[in-house]
Amino acid sequence: MSPPDDLVTRGEPGTAGVYEGTKFAVQGIFEALAAEVADFGIHVTLLEPGAYATDFFSAGSLTTAPARPEYDPLRKRLDSMTMESLGDPAATAPVPLKVVDAEKPPLRIIVGDLLPLVRETYDMRIKTWEEWQDESLAALGRDTRQLTPRSGEKT
């Protein structure tokens, strides 16, 4: 299970870049694996959970460096997360079981209330890609604008 990459890229500075980068790698591996085994009738699903009430940030769970004052605002935001605002891990168990039993399981499924944030992130990405489309196509060394209209444009 891996949080949506969309949220990782919107993370706060100093929130474990190596950890978040690893999440991207796991997602890429899952997508590649899904493509590789699809012809064998094997399905791969990546569960992408939000924040859950676990002991992940507890003193016994992590070894950390001494606190630096530059990260005080971030620590304050993380400390403000209450157990009541986090998901219940026990409530998640039926979701993967339903996915396993599905005739056509999804490649990815968000577990939790993250879809609005993911949608917002993708909207921002698409907007940027569209704004820079001419430069992206110019990098091919030939004029391809007539082949790939921007969103909402007619060919």
Disulfide bonds with the S-S distance in Angstrom:
none
